[in-house]
C-alpha cells in the first residue's frame, strides 16, 4: 500500500508549475501575434 504522504506529493513543484504555466501563456501569445502579423502581411501583399 502507498503511503499517504507519497500519494499527496505533487508531481511538479508549485514554483515550477507556475513558471511552466506562465511560459506556455507567453508562448501562445507570441504565436498569436506572429500569426496576426503574417496574416496582415499576406493581406497587404494581396491587396497591392
Buried (B, 14 or more C-beta within 10 A) or exposed (E): EEEEEEEEEEEEEEEEEEEEEEEEEEEEEEEEEEEEEEEEEEEEEEEE
